[in-house]
Every structure is written in C-alpha cells, then in structure tokens.
C-alpha cells in the first residue's frame, strides 16, 4: 500500500534507551545479575501484554541488583495470567483489569491456605487509537464515533460522523477495518469501559475482557499493532507504548481534542477514586473516563500486579515482595516511564502501593 502519511518518531535518546533496555532484558531473564544480595531463587509471572516493555525494564534492573534471582514474565494476556495465577501456576500475575468479586471468593492454589490475593496498580498508560489511513496522518475522534466504528455502525471513513469531526481532512471513501483483540484482555476491558461510561446508548455492553462485536481480531497488543500497520484503512486500540511509528488519533475531551501523553493519563488517575474493597491493601482504581477537565486524557489503562496476601513459602514471598517493591518505588516507576513510555505513579499513589506490598506475608 502506498501512503503519504508522516510517521511519528521516538526521540533518539529515549528510543535508544528503550531498545537497549529490551535487548538487555532478553538476556537478563536467563542470566545472573551483577550485585549479590540475600535473595536467591526463581519467581514466575505472566499476563498483561501491555506491561511487556515495562516488565523487560523492571526485570533487568531487579536481576542486576540481585545476582541470585531469576524473574520470568510471559506476556500471555491478562485473562490467561489471572487464570494461571488462580490455578497456582504463577507467583504473580499482570492484569489490565482487577480481580472480580467472584475470583476473590475462589481458591488461590499457590497462596497459603485461606489466603486471598490483592491487586496492586503499578502501570499507568494511555490507550490509543492507532490508524493507518492512506493519505491521512491526523484524526480526531469522540467516544460516539469510536463506538460506531467498533460496533460496525460506522463502516466507511467518509461517514458524516467522522468528516464533521475532521474538517479540512480528506477522509477517503473507503471501508474501515476495525481491529480488536482476539484474546480476553484487560486492554479491551479498559477500552470498552471508556465507551460504556461516555456513550452508553451507542455502547450498551458492560465493560469486559472479551470484545463483544464481530470483526477483524488479533492476539495481544503486538498483534493489533501489526494488523493495523499492515492493513488497509485500518484502526485499532493498543497500549501507547506499543504504537511505534503508527499515527494516533486525538480524543475529544470537553470542547477540545486531546492527544495522549503520560501527564494527561496521570492527571485522570489522580482525579479518580479507589473502589471499595474488603481488604484495604487490595487497591483498585475507578477511573473517571467522563471528565471534561482541560488536559485530561480519559482513555487510560490501569494495569495491576496480582499477588498473594500470604504465600505458603516464606522465601518465595520475600522475593516477590522485593520485586514488587522495586517496581512500585520512584526509581522503578521512572525506569518504566523512560523505557516503556508509561505514566509514573504520583508520590501519593506510589506510597499507598508500597504500603500494600509491605503487607504481603
């Protein structure tokens, strides 16, 4: 396909850092670190593919500082990660949606008898609408237009609902290829929650890990990115850290169209309340995606690490606590921001998460 789009580029220093981090992480997963510590052993995690780049950075840093520890993380998707953790196959899970009430009432095979699990919000990132439209490199969308595209009620790029939002842009008379996740995904749950909160009439389905409409589907964030990048007049949703050089739509907030940024994502989180949970260390954020405050970007992903309240093996608990602490502290959050493009937790949220991690036994 021939396209006249202008590609976005990652700043050289950040792009180089990210590439180096990913390459180092691939080695660090199976190699000892540089600095000895009192910790020794292997812990295994899996789940959120949105966290993949950040996990590469976190694993690299932690293993460098703990020569006797190996941390493995497999970005299988949020649903698979939660299932494996509940079944006892993992020491921790990454998930873009928190454990449900039903899951919390069940048995966590890998935890101490009677122990439940806790959700720890450690990764904040904008979700973005990536697009590949021949001859178009800027696109404005509101929630109603996005709902129409992904529910298959808006099927062509020159639909009046889209041209009205994009005056002066020559949107083609071409069929829209809307790509969604094929796997159960917390990214999908966050995306559909944005639509359900803002335009419930156009998107009546409750937020869920499974995408509710037919259409082209791909596995994981990387699958959606590849499908859109290699597609014709395509659009999809993905974690911003995985967008690469694909063009990204601006979303309408109030009367303005807001491009994504880490700062705008963090702003909406700070304005959102915590959900009521039985355990005060089970931290779940109710994201307010309807905010019209200037500069807020409402389509944001909150991704969690899930761990046992209490582990059967004290040594394993010690390693998990140390690893999670290295992720939630200021250094770990900043490393992920530089290496994976995430939004660092605010100081207040970081301390709240660190206190919850300290409660793990």
GIKA-V350509 format. One record per pair of residues at least 12 apart in sequence whose C-alpha atoms are under 10 Angstrom apart, sorted by the first residue. I is the first residue (numbers start at 1). J is the second residue. If there is no record, write none. Layout:
BEGIN
I;J  I;J
END
This chain:
BEGIN
1;134  1;230  1;231  1;232  1;233  2;134  2;135  2;232  3;132  3;133  3;134  3;135  3;136  3;137  3;232  4;133  4;134  4;135  4;136  4;137  5;132  5;133  5;134  5;135  5;136  5;137  5;138  5;246  5;247  6;135  6;136  6;137  6;138  6;245  6;246  6;247  7;137  7;244  7;245  7;246  7;247  8;137  8;243  8;244  8;245  8;246  8;247  8;248  9;244  9;245  9;246  10;244  10;245  13;338  14;337  14;338  14;339  14;340  14;341  15;338  15;339  15;340  16;339  17;338  17;339  17;340  18;53  18;54  18;56  18;57  18;335  18;336  18;338  18;339  18;340  18;341  19;53  19;339  19;340  20;57  20;339  21;53  21;54  21;56  21;57  21;58  21;59  21;60  21;61  21;335  21;336  21;338  21;339  21;340  22;52  22;53  22;54  22;55  22;56  22;57  22;60  22;339  22;340  23;56  23;57  23;60  24;56  24;57  24;59  24;60  24;61  25;53  25;54  25;55  25;56  25;57  25;58  25;59  25;60  25;61  25;63  26;56  26;57  26;59  26;60  27;56  27;60  28;56  28;57  28;59  28;60  28;61  28;62  28;63  28;64  28;70  28;71  28;72  29;56  29;59  29;60  29;63  29;69  29;70  29;71  29;72  29;73  30;63  30;69  30;70  30;71  30;72  31;60  31;63  31;64  31;67  31;68  31;69  31;70  31;71  32;63  32;64  32;65  32;66  32;67  32;68  32;69  32;70  33;60  33;61  33;62  33;63  33;64  33;65  33;66  33;67  33;68  33;69  33;70  34;63  34;64  34;65  34;66  34;67  34;68  35;62  35;63  35;64  35;65  35;66  35;67  35;68  36;63  36;64  36;65  36;66  36;67  36;68  36;69  37;65  37;66  37;67  37;68  37;69  38;66  38;67  38;68  38;69  38;319  39;65  39;66  39;67  39;68  39;69  39;315  39;316  39;318  39;319  39;322  40;66  40;67  40;68  40;69  40;70  40;315  40;316  40;318  40;319  41;66  41;67  41;68  41;69  41;70  41;71  41;315  41;316  41;319  42;68  42;69  42;70  42;71  42;72  42;91  42;316  42;319  42;320  43;69  43;70  43;71  43;72  43;73  43;90  43;91  43;92  43;316  43;317  43;319  43;320  43;323  44;70  44;71  44;72  44;73  44;74  44;85  44;89  44;90  44;91  44;92  44;93  44;320  45;71  45;72  45;73  45;74  45;75  45;76  45;81  45;82  45;84  45;85  45;89  45;90  45;91  45;92  45;93  45;94  45;305  45;306  45;307  45;320  46;72  46;73  46;74  46;75  46;76  46;77  46;78  46;79  46;80  46;81  46;82  46;83  46;84  46;85  46;89  46;90  46;91  46;92  46;93  46;94  46;95  46;305  47;73  47;74  47;75  47;76  47;77  47;78  47;79  47;80  47;81  47;82  47;83  47;84  47;85  47;90  47;92  47;93  47;94  47;95  47;96  47;185  47;186  47;304  47;305  47;306  48;73  48;74  48;75  48;76  48;77  48;78  48;79  48;80  48;81  48;82  48;93  48;94  48;95  48;96  48;97  48;185  48;186  48;187  48;220  48;221  48;303  48;304  48;305  49;73  49;74  49;75  49;76  49;77  49;78  49;81  49;94  49;95  49;96  49;185  49;186  49;187  49;219  49;220  49;221  49;222  49;239  49;242  50;75  50;77  50;78  50;94  50;95  50;96  50;123  50;124  50;125  50;127  50;185  50;186  50;187  50;220  50;221  50;222  50;238  50;239  50;240  50;241  50;242  50;301  50;302  50;303  50;340  50;342  51;73  51;75  51;77  51;78  51;94  51;95  51;96  51;122  51;123  51;124  51;125  51;239  51;241  51;242  51;303  51;304  51;305  51;336  51;340  51;342  52;73  52;74  52;75  52;76  52;77  52;94  52;221  52;241  52;242  52;340  53;75  53;241  53;242  53;336  53;339  53;340  53;341  53;342  54;123  54;241  54;327  54;332  54;333  54;335  54;336  54;337  54;338  54;339  54;340  54;341  54;342  55;71  55;72  55;73  55;74  55;75  55;94  55;123  55;327  55;336  55;339  55;340  56;72  56;73  56;336  56;339  56;340  57;327  57;332  57;335  57;336  57;337  57;338  57;339  57;340  58;71  58;323  58;324  58;326  58;327  58;328  58;331  58;332  58;333  58;335  58;336  58;339  59;71  59;72  59;73  59;323  59;326  59;327  61;323  61;326  61;327  61;331  61;332  61;335  62;322  62;323  62;324  62;325  62;326  62;327  62;332  63;323  66;319  66;322  66;323  69;319  69;323  70;319  71;319  71;320  71;323  72;90  72;91  73;90  73;92  73;93  73;94  74;93  74;94  75;93  75;94  75;95  75;220  75;221  76;94  76;183  76;185  76;219  76;220  77;93  77;94  77;95  77;96  77;183  77;184  77;185  77;186  77;187  77;219  77;220  77;221  78;93  78;94  78;95  78;96  78;97  78;98  78;183  78;184  78;185  78;186  78;187  78;188  78;209  78;220  78;303  78;304  79;93  79;94  79;95  79;96  79;97  79;183  79;184  79;185  79;186  79;209  79;210  80;93  80;94  80;95  80;183  80;184  80;185  81;93  81;94  81;95  81;185  81;306  82;94  82;95  82;96  82;97  82;98  82;99  82;103  82;305  82;306  83;103  83;108  84;108  84;109  84;110  85;108  85;109  85;110  85;111  85;117  85;306  85;307  85;308  86;103  86;104  86;106  86;107  86;108  86;109  86;110  86;111  86;116  86;117  86;306  86;307  86;308  87;107  87;108  87;109  87;110  87;111  88;107  88;108  88;109  88;110  88;111  89;109  89;110  90;109  90;110  90;307  91;110  91;111  91;306  91;307  91;308  91;311  91;316  91;317  91;319  91;320  92;110  92;117  92;305  92;306  92;307  92;308  92;320  92;324  93;119  93;304  93;305  93;306  93;307  94;119  94;120  94;121  94;122  94;123  94;186  94;303  94;304  94;305  94;306  94;307  95;119  95;120  95;121  95;123  95;185  95;186  95;187  95;302  95;303  95;304  95;305  95;306  96;121  96;123  96;124  96;185  96;186  96;187  96;188  96;189  96;190  96;209  96;301  96;302  96;303  96;304  96;305  97;119  97;121  97;185  97;186  97;187  97;188  97;189  97;190  97;208  97;209  97;284  97;285  97;301  97;302  97;303  97;304  97;305  98;118  98;119  98;120  98;121  98;186  98;282  98;283  98;284  98;285  98;302  98;303  98;304  98;305  98;306  99;117  99;118  99;119  99;282  99;284  99;304  99;306  101;277  103;116  103;117  104;116  104;117  104;118  105;117  108;307  108;308  109;308  109;312  110;307  110;308  110;310  110;311  110;312  110;313  111;307  111;308  111;309  111;310  111;311  111;312  111;313  111;317  112;308  112;309  112;310  112;311  112;312  112;313  112;314  112;361  113;310  113;311  113;312  114;309  114;310  115;308  115;309  115;310  115;311  115;312  115;361  116;279  116;282  116;307  116;308  116;309  116;310  116;311  117;279  117;281  117;282  117;306  117;307  117;308  117;309  117;310  117;311  117;360  118;277  118;279  118;280  118;281  118;282  118;283  118;284  118;304  118;305  118;306  118;307  118;308  118;309  118;310  118;356  118;357  118;360  119;281  119;282  119;283  119;284  119;285  119;303  119;304  119;305  119;306  119;307  119;308  119;309  119;353  119;356  119;357  120;281  120;282  120;283  120;284  120;285  120;302  120;303  120;304  120;305  120;306  120;307  120;324  120;328  120;352  120;353  120;354  120;356  120;357  121;282  121;283  121;284  121;285  121;302  121;303  121;304  121;305  121;306  121;328  121;345  121;349  121;350  121;352  121;353  122;302  122;303  122;304  122;305  122;324  122;325  122;327  122;328  122;329  122;332  122;333  122;342  122;343  122;344  122;345  122;349  122;350  122;353  122;354  123;301  123;302  123;303  123;304  123;305  123;327  123;328  123;333  123;336  123;337  123;342  123;343  123;344  123;345  124;239  124;262  124;265  124;266  124;269  124;300  124;301  124;302  124;303  124;304  124;333  124;336  124;337  124;341  124;342  124;343  124;344  124;345  125;239  125;240  125;241  125;260  125;261  125;262  125;263  125;264  125;265  125;266  125;299  125;300  125;301  125;302  125;303  125;337  125;340  125;341  125;342  125;343  125;344  126;238  126;239  126;240  126;241  126;259  126;260  126;261  126;262  126;263  126;264  126;265  126;266  126;297  126;298  126;299  126;300  126;301  126;302  126;341  126;342  126;343  127;187  127;188  127;190  127;191  127;237  127;238  127;239  127;240  127;241  127;242  127;243  127;248  127;260  127;261  127;265  127;297  127;298  127;299  127;300  127;301  127;302  128;191  128;236  128;237  128;238  128;239  128;240  128;241  128;242  128;243  128;247  128;248  128;249  128;250  128;251  128;259  128;260  128;261  128;299  128;300  128;301  129;141  129;146  129;191  129;235  129;236  129;237  129;238  129;239  129;240  129;243  129;246  129;247  129;248  129;249  129;250  129;251  129;260  129;299  130;179  130;224  130;225  130;228  130;229  130;234  130;235  130;236  130;237  130;238  130;239  130;240  130;242  130;243  130;244  130;245  130;246  130;247  130;248  130;249  130;250  131;177  131;178  131;179  131;225  131;228  131;229  131;231  131;232  131;233  131;234  131;235  131;236  131;237  131;243  131;246  131;247  131;248  131;249  132;177  132;227  132;228  132;229  132;230  132;231  132;232  132;233  132;234  132;235  132;236  132;246  132;247  132;248  133;157  133;171  133;172  133;174  133;176  133;177  133;228  133;229  133;231  133;232  133;233  133;234  133;235  133;247  134;170  134;171  134;172  134;174  134;232  134;233  134;234  135;169  135;170  135;171  135;172  135;233  136;169  136;170  136;171  136;172  136;233  136;247  137;169  137;246  137;247  137;248  137;249  138;166  138;169  138;247  138;248  138;249  138;250  139;162  139;163  139;165  139;166  139;169  139;171  139;247  139;248  139;249  139;250  139;251  139;257  140;162  140;163  140;164  140;165  140;166  140;167  140;169  140;248  140;249  140;250  140;251  140;252  140;256  140;257  140;258  140;259  141;161  141;162  141;163  141;164  141;165  141;166  141;249  141;250  141;251  141;252  141;253  141;257  141;258  142;161  142;162  142;165  142;195  142;198  142;199  142;249  142;250  142;251  142;252  142;253  142;254  142;257  143;194  143;195  143;196  143;197  143;198  143;199  143;200  143;202  143;203  143;251  143;252  143;253  143;290  143;299  144;161  144;162  144;195  144;198  144;199  144;200  144;201  144;202  144;203  145;159  145;161  145;162  145;165  145;195  145;199  145;202  146;162  146;178  146;195  146;199  146;202  146;203  146;235  146;251  147;192  147;194  147;195  147;196  147;198  147;199  147;200  147;201  147;202  147;203  147;204  148;161  148;162  148;202  148;203  149;162  149;176  149;177  149;178  149;179  149;235  149;236  150;176  150;177  150;178  150;179  150;180  150;192  150;203  150;211  150;212  150;213  150;214  150;215  150;235  150;236  150;237  151;178  151;202  151;203  151;211  151;212  151;213  151;214  151;215  152;176  152;177  152;178  152;213  152;214  152;215  153;202  154;175  154;176  155;174  155;175  155;176  155;177  155;178  156;171  156;172  156;173  156;174  156;175  156;176  156;177  156;233  157;170  157;171  157;172  157;173  157;174  157;175  157;176  157;177  157;233  157;234  158;170  158;171  158;172  158;173  158;174  158;175  158;176  159;171  159;172  159;173  159;174  159;175  165;252  165;257  171;233  172;233  174;232  174;233  175;232  175;233  175;234  176;232  176;233  176;234  176;235  177;215  177;216  177;227  177;228  177;231  177;232  177;233  177;234  177;235  177;236  178;214  178;215  178;216  178;217  178;224  178;227  178;228  178;231  178;233  178;234  178;235  178;236  178;237  179;214  179;215  179;216  179;217  179;218  179;223  179;224  179;225  179;227  179;228  179;231  179;234  179;235  179;236  179;237  179;238  180;210  180;211  180;212  180;213  180;214  180;215  180;216  180;217  180;218  180;219  180;220  180;221  180;223  180;224  180;227  180;228  180;235  180;236  180;237  180;238  181;209  181;210  181;211  181;215  181;216  181;217  181;218  181;219  181;220  181;221  181;222  181;223  181;224  181;236  181;237  181;238  182;210  182;211  182;215  182;216  182;217  182;218  182;219  182;220  182;223  182;224  183;209  183;210  183;211  183;217  183;218  183;219  183;220  183;221  184;208  184;209  184;210  184;211  184;219  184;220  185;208  185;209  185;210  185;211  185;219  185;220  185;221  186;207  186;208  186;209  186;210  186;301  186;302  186;303  186;304  187;208  187;209  187;210  187;220  187;221  187;237  187;238  187;239  187;300  187;301  187;302  187;303  188;207  188;208  188;209  188;210  188;211  188;212  188;237  188;238  188;301  189;206  189;207  189;208  189;209  189;210  189;211  189;301  190;207  190;208  190;209  190;287  190;289  190;299  190;300  190;301  190;302  190;303  191;207  191;208  191;209  191;211  191;237  191;238  191;299  191;300  191;301  192;204  192;205  192;206  192;207  192;208  192;209  192;210  192;211  192;212  192;299  193;205  193;206  193;207  193;208  193;287  193;288  193;289  193;299  194;207  194;287  194;288  194;289  194;290  194;298  194;299  194;300  194;301  195;207  195;289  195;290  195;299  196;289  197;287  197;288  197;289  197;290  198;288  198;289  198;290  198;291  198;298  199;290  216;234  216;236  217;236  218;236  220;238  221;236  221;237  221;238  221;239  221;240  221;241  221;242  221;243  222;238  222;239  222;242  222;243  223;238  224;236  224;237  224;238  224;242  224;243  225;237  225;238  225;239  225;242  225;243  225;244  225;246  226;243  226;246  228;243  228;246  229;243  229;244  229;245  229;246  229;247  235;247  235;248  235;249  236;248  238;301  239;300  239;301  239;341  239;342  240;260  240;261  240;262  240;300  240;301  240;340  240;341  240;342  241;337  241;339  241;340  241;341  241;342  242;340  242;341  248;260  250;297  251;297  251;298  251;299  252;292  252;297  252;298  253;289  253;290  253;291  253;292  253;293  253;294  253;295  253;296  253;297  253;298  254;290  254;291  254;292  254;293  254;294  254;295  254;296  255;292  255;293  255;294  256;292  256;294  256;295  257;294  257;295  257;297  258;294  258;295  258;296  258;297  258;298  259;295  259;296  259;297  260;295  260;296  260;297  260;298  260;299  260;300  261;295  261;296  261;297  261;300  261;341  261;342  261;343  262;297  262;300  262;337  262;341  262;342  262;343  262;344  263;295  263;296  263;297  263;342  263;343  263;344  264;294  264;295  264;296  264;297  264;298  264;299  264;300  264;343  265;295  265;296  265;297  265;298  265;299  265;300  265;301  265;302  265;342  265;343  265;344  266;296  266;297  266;298  266;300  266;342  266;343  266;344  266;345  266;346  267;293  267;294  267;295  267;296  267;297  267;298  267;343  267;346  268;287  268;288  268;289  268;290  268;291  268;292  268;293  268;295  268;296  268;297  268;298  268;299  268;300  269;285  269;286  269;287  269;288  269;289  269;296  269;297  269;298  269;300  269;301  269;302  269;343  269;345  269;346  269;349  270;285  270;287  270;288  270;345  270;346  270;348  270;349  271;286  271;287  271;288  271;291  271;293  271;296  272;285  272;286  272;287  272;288  272;289  272;291  273;285  273;286  273;287  273;288  274;286  274;287  275;287  279;309  279;356  280;356  281;309  281;352  281;353  281;354  281;355  281;356  281;357  281;358  281;359  281;360  282;306  282;307  282;309  282;353  282;356  282;357  283;304  283;349  283;352  283;353  283;356  284;302  284;303  284;304  285;302  285;303  285;304  286;302  287;299  287;300  287;301  287;302  288;300  300;343  301;342  302;343  305;324  305;327  306;324  307;320  307;321  307;324  307;357  307;360  308;320  308;357  308;360  308;361  309;356  309;357  309;359  309;360  309;361  310;359  310;360  310;361  311;360  311;361  312;361  313;361  314;361  316;361  317;360  317;361  318;360  318;361  320;357  320;360  320;361  321;354  321;357  321;358  321;359  321;360  321;361  322;357  322;358  323;357  324;353  324;354  324;357  324;358  325;350  325;353  325;354  325;355  325;356  325;357  325;358  326;354  327;350  327;354  328;344  328;345  328;349  328;350  328;351  328;352  328;353  328;354  328;357  329;344  329;345  329;347  329;350  329;351  329;353  329;354  330;344  330;345  330;346  330;347  330;350  330;351  331;344  332;344  333;345  333;346  333;350
END
